[in-house]
Amino acid sequence: MEMKTSFKGEIPVLSISGRIIGESASVMKREMDRLIKQSNGRLILDLSDVPLLDSSALGAIVATLTSVKKMGGNLVLFNPQKAVQKVLEITRLVSIFEIYDDLEVAVASFDK
């Protein structure tokens, strides 16, 4: 797994490439925590290059969402691949996450 951070205005976009399984979920969680502290609880998680994630990755993403909501912020998911989208649907996590396939719309969602 590789991670790259970019910014759309003041909002960090954490782009993940590769499978998020095992220890890589912990590495991703630490980076998400760092970014949400920097950005007052705002983060876009780009999953467009993630073919697979496991339960520890889902747990890390849900825990981060819980943290940002307590801060009054939000974590949105951007462009998950079909397999990842299917996992989100099966686990019913689509009902708690905002998921976008257009980055500009994802960025604009923070202005609501």
Secondary structure, 3 states (H helix, E strand, C coil): CEEEEEEECCEEEEEEECCECCHHHHHHHHHHHHHHHHCCCEEEEEEEECCCECHHHHHHHHHHHHHHHHCCCEEEEECCCHHHHHHHHHCCHHHCCEEECCHHHHHHHHHC
